[in-house]
Amino acid sequence: MTEQYEFGTPMGRERKNNDHDVTLRGRKQLDITGVKQVESFDNEEFLLETVMGFLSVRGRNLHMKNLNVELGLVSIEGKVDDFVYLDQSQQDKSKGFFGKLFK
């Protein structure tokens, strides 16, 4: 038997890969794959841990339309203003002169 299974998944389901996609439709619907967990959310911001790092989604009237933890799928509806990956090592580099001055 050469099939590999991921720990914690039901028998018979193959190991899922670490794909991560973000699809935005008309700034109103955001579909995200490769989500490990939802850290926090409210109607203005979602913080998601993905296989590619932490993703912050900001906007207005945001709500979770779909959540499938087993498959790592999250769908968010509302007015999406921005989404950004949070990378601690890059934050220190991008502060610039004043950011370092007022540290």
Secondary structure, 3 states (H helix, E strand, C coil): CCCCCCCCCCCCCCCCCCCCCEEEECCCEEEECCEEEEEEECCCEEEEEECCEEEEEEEEEEEEEEEECCCCEEEEEEEEEEEEEECHHHHHHCCHHHHHHCC
